[in-house]
Amino acid sequence: MPYYARMARKNRKLDLVTLNREARLLLGAVIFGAVALPLLIWVTGRGLLGPYANGGMFAILGDFFTLLFSGSLAAWILLFAPYTLLSALRFANWALRRL
């Protein structure tokens, strides 16, 4: 058997380990996007613009979830931005290793 025949028989199906890793990565990134990013926006806005008009730290979380459940595109983008950025970085790393 030629040496390249073993490479051709490589199993390329998505296995449960990969699926489990991706699900945990997605869950962690969504939790970060749902809790930490609105709070970072609040801290940055408070430092640059002054106090939040609708209240304090928990008011911005309430407003974020209200916008999220009402279907605001900006809220959904903020929710999935960490996973998108992480996926783009992982893809760039993969592409650079292939060079």
HUQUI-V980062 format. One record per helix or strand. SS is the DSSP state (~ for helix, > for strand). FROM is the first residue (numbers start at 0). LEN is the number of residues. Records with the same first field share a line. If there is no record, write none. Layout:
# HUQUI-V980062
SS=FROM-LEN, FROM-LEN
This chain:
# HUQUI-V980062
~=2-6, 15-34, 56-14, 72-26
